[in-house]
Amino acid sequence: MSRQAARHGAINLAQGFPDFPASDIVKRAACEAILQDDNQYAITWGAKPFRDAIARKYRDWYGLNYDPEREITVCCGATEGMIASLLALTNPGDEVIVFEPFYENYRPDALLCGAESRLVRLHPPDWRFHVDELRRAFSPRTKAIILNSPNNPTGRVFDRGELSVVAGLAREFDCLVITDEIYEHILYDGAAHVPMANMPDMRERTVLVNSMSKTWLVTGWRVGWVLAPAELTDSIRKVHDFLTVGAAAPLQHAGSVAMALPAEYYATLAREYSARRDLLMDALTAAGFGCSRPQGAYYILTDVSAFGFPDDVAFVRQHDGAGRYRGGSGIQFLRGCRARVANYAVLFLQERANATGRGGAVAAVVAQSVGRTAPLARR
């Protein structure tokens, strides 16, 4: 979709990354580490100062205590953290439950492990699961359920009641919950992120995946981590070692600095994303889209049924040379990213259509600077 955006001269909403700068403090820390020759391999599961900083952050924010020596693995982004965890903890023939629509890597990750994905729908307009449908997805072969909250692409932030249902089923069927918590600090309208590991009796069966990418605006650094009980971490570290050896050493130093930023940094991040969300929501609504109001993350799912196309794929592809839509008919959802906001015509499609497997959901990403978001709204 990025290539399509460049081809048609459209503002790119297809990828979830910001076009505004990361913290100068964090960037300077990376530069200083490089200049001080911190340029060789760190220990494969992460430099000790960075693992210590991660442990402090989770203790201070959530009251979660993880042993940096035995329960934290630094990896090359959350993407590697997820596949390393699944390769380490599932076997061919196992089943992995995935809520849909979903981030596009989850299902291929399961396939690479020889596991079967069992899909459970999140239902619009508020993107909740039905408890009976979730229960039917569990079986004696269920090894894990993947939970992404705040959710990409729906913006859903799962509340304690929903987490309790998932936790109860995980305990009943003796399976793991693998959580992707990369948008934990991008929250709106008073929504609160609750780690699954903080639910009763769930720390020992939760694998928490996260990274620096979204919160600290460094999607190109590829520095993430996995928190898990020691016996699970032992397996995850072995797989991680053979996948990538280790994350970039100087960037781990910068990560230690990032973890020590004050609470105001996170409040400002959420406040500024909220302003972008509201601006883009107003623009999309004025243009005739029905929008689902996200509680978190930086995507907006839009209902394109009023435009008369049979599905989201047709909607995105039917544009003129300038990347604007022509008419049509249908009822699907479109995702956009508040990292960028623009000529939404050609940009949103592929990952969402693949994610849902039934004609799809497309969205808009809200991670662009306000200086670019406002011109998009006008367009």
LINSULUR-V665026 format. One record per backbone hydrogen bond with DSSP energy under -0.5 kcal/mol. NH is the residue of the N-H (numbers start at 1). CO is the residue of the C=O. E is the energy in kcal/mol with one decimal. If there is no record, write none. Layout:
NH,CO,E ; NH,CO,E
This chain:
5,1,-2.4 ; 6,2,-2.2 ; 7,3,-2.4 ; 8,4,-1.9 ; 9,5,-0.7 ; 9,6,-0.6 ; 10,5,-2.3 ; 13,11,-0.6 ; 17,15,-1.7 ; 19,339,-0.5 ; 19,367,-1.5 ; 27,23,-2.4 ; 28,24,-2.9 ; 29,25,-1.7 ; 30,26,-1.7 ; 31,27,-2.3 ; 32,28,-3.0 ; 33,29,-2.0 ; 34,30,-2.0 ; 35,31,-2.6 ; 36,32,-1.8 ; 37,34,-1.8 ; 38,33,-2.8 ; 39,37,-1.5 ; 46,43,-2.7 ; 51,47,-2.4 ; 52,48,-2.8 ; 53,49,-1.9 ; 54,50,-2.5 ; 55,51,-2.3 ; 56,52,-2.2 ; 57,53,-2.2 ; 58,54,-2.2 ; 59,55,-1.9 ; 60,56,-2.9 ; 61,57,-2.8 ; 62,58,-1.7 ; 63,59,-1.2 ; 64,58,-1.9 ; 66,64,-0.6 ; 68,66,-0.7 ; 70,67,-0.8 ; 71,67,-3.0 ; 73,226,-2.2 ; 74,45,-2.3 ; 75,224,-2.3 ; 77,75,-1.8 ; 80,76,-0.8 ; 81,77,-1.9 ; 82,78,-2.5 ; 83,79,-1.9 ; 84,80,-3.0 ; 85,81,-1.8 ; 86,82,-2.4 ; 87,83,-2.7 ; 88,84,-2.0 ; 89,85,-1.9 ; 90,86,-2.0 ; 93,114,-2.5 ; 94,91,-2.3 ; 95,141,-2.4 ; 96,116,-2.8 ; 97,144,-2.4 ; 98,118,-2.4 ; 99,146,-0.7 ; 100,120,-2.7 ; 106,103,-1.7 ; 108,104,-0.7 ; 109,105,-2.5 ; 110,106,-2.0 ; 111,107,-2.2 ; 112,108,-2.7 ; 113,109,-1.1 ; 114,111,-1.6 ; 115,110,-2.4 ; 116,94,-2.9 ; 118,96,-2.5 ; 119,117,-0.6 ; 120,98,-2.2 ; 122,100,-2.8 ; 123,121,-0.5 ; 123,128,-3.1 ; 127,123,-1.5 ; 128,123,-1.3 ; 131,129,-0.5 ; 134,130,-2.3 ; 135,131,-2.6 ; 136,132,-2.0 ; 137,133,-0.9 ; 137,134,-0.9 ; 138,134,-0.7 ; 138,135,-1.2 ; 142,139,-1.8 ; 143,95,-2.9 ; 144,95,-1.3 ; 145,176,-1.8 ; 146,97,-2.8 ; 147,145,-0.5 ; 147,178,-2.4 ; 149,147,-0.6 ; 149,180,-1.1 ; 150,156,-0.5 ; 151,156,-2.3 ; 153,151,-0.6 ; 155,151,-2.2 ; 158,156,-0.6 ; 163,159,-2.7 ; 164,160,-2.4 ; 165,161,-1.6 ; 166,162,-2.2 ; 167,163,-3.0 ; 168,164,-2.5 ; 169,165,-2.1 ; 170,166,-2.4 ; 171,167,-2.4 ; 172,168,-2.4 ; 173,169,-2.6 ; 174,171,-0.8 ; 175,170,-2.4 ; 176,143,-2.6 ; 177,205,-2.5 ; 178,145,-2.5 ; 178,176,-0.5 ; 179,177,-0.7 ; 179,207,-2.8 ; 180,147,-2.3 ; 181,179,-0.7 ; 181,209,-2.6 ; 184,181,-1.6 ; 186,183,-2.0 ; 187,185,-1.0 ; 188,295,-2.8 ; 191,188,-2.4 ; 195,193,-0.5 ; 198,195,-1.9 ; 199,196,-2.0 ; 202,199,-1.9 ; 205,202,-1.2 ; 206,203,-1.1 ; 207,177,-2.6 ; 208,206,-0.5 ; 208,227,-2.8 ; 209,179,-3.3 ; 209,207,-0.5 ; 210,225,-2.1 ; 212,223,-2.6 ; 216,212,-2.1 ; 218,212,-0.5 ; 218,213,-1.4 ; 221,218,-1.9 ; 222,218,-0.6 ; 224,75,-2.9 ; 225,210,-2.6 ; 226,73,-2.3 ; 227,208,-2.7 ; 228,71,-1.8 ; 232,229,-0.7 ; 233,229,-3.0 ; 234,230,-2.3 ; 235,231,-0.8 ; 236,232,-2.3 ; 237,233,-3.1 ; 238,234,-1.3 ; 239,235,-2.0 ; 240,236,-2.8 ; 241,237,-2.4 ; 242,238,-1.4 ; 243,239,-1.5 ; 244,240,-2.5 ; 245,240,-1.1 ; 245,241,-0.7 ; 246,244,-2.8 ; 252,248,-1.5 ; 253,249,-1.6 ; 254,250,-1.7 ; 255,251,-1.9 ; 256,252,-1.7 ; 257,253,-1.3 ; 258,254,-2.4 ; 259,255,-2.3 ; 260,256,-0.5 ; 260,257,-1.1 ; 261,258,-1.8 ; 265,262,-1.5 ; 266,262,-0.7 ; 267,263,-1.9 ; 268,264,-2.6 ; 269,265,-2.1 ; 270,266,-2.2 ; 271,267,-2.3 ; 272,268,-2.7 ; 273,269,-2.1 ; 274,270,-2.3 ; 275,271,-1.7 ; 276,272,-1.7 ; 277,273,-2.9 ; 278,274,-2.5 ; 279,275,-2.0 ; 280,276,-2.6 ; 281,277,-3.0 ; 282,278,-2.2 ; 283,279,-1.9 ; 284,280,-2.9 ; 285,281,-2.5 ; 286,282,-2.3 ; 287,283,-1.4 ; 288,285,-1.6 ; 289,284,-2.5 ; 290,303,-1.8 ; 291,289,-0.6 ; 292,301,-2.8 ; 293,291,-0.6 ; 294,292,-0.7 ; 295,155,-2.0 ; 296,155,-1.0 ; 297,183,-0.5 ; 297,186,-2.2 ; 300,336,-2.7 ; 300,364,-1.7 ; 302,334,-4.1 ; 302,362,-1.1 ; 303,290,-4.3 ; 304,302,-0.6 ; 304,332,-3.2 ; 307,304,-1.7 ; 308,305,-1.6 ; 308,330,-0.6 ; 309,304,-0.5 ; 309,328,-0.8 ; 312,359,-1.2 ; 315,311,-1.9 ; 316,312,-2.3 ; 317,313,-2.1 ; 318,314,-1.7 ; 319,317,-1.6 ; 320,324,-2.4 ; 323,320,-2.5 ; 326,318,-1.5 ; 329,308,-9.9 ; 330,305,-1.3 ; 333,360,-1.4 ; 334,302,-3.5 ; 335,363,-0.9 ; 336,300,-2.1 ; 336,363,-8.8 ; 337,364,-5.9 ; 337,365,-1.2 ; 338,298,-2.3 ; 338,365,-4.9 ; 339,366,-2.2 ; 339,367,-1.0 ; 340,337,-1.7 ; 340,365,-1.7 ; 344,342,-2.1 ; 346,343,-0.6 ; 347,344,-0.6 ; 348,344,-0.6 ; 352,348,-0.6 ; 352,349,-0.9 ; 353,349,-1.8 ; 354,350,-2.2 ; 355,351,-1.7 ; 356,352,-1.9 ; 357,353,-1.6 ; 362,333,-2.4 ; 363,334,-1.2 ; 363,335,-3.1 ; 364,300,-1.9 ; 364,336,-2.6 ; 365,336,-2.2 ; 365,337,-1.9 ; 366,298,-2.4 ; 366,337,-2.6 ; 367,338,-1.3 ; 368,338,-1.1 ; 372,369,-1.4 ; 373,369,-2.3 ; 374,370,-2.5 ; 376,372,-1.6 ; 377,373,-2.4 ; 378,374,-1.8 ; 379,375,-2.0
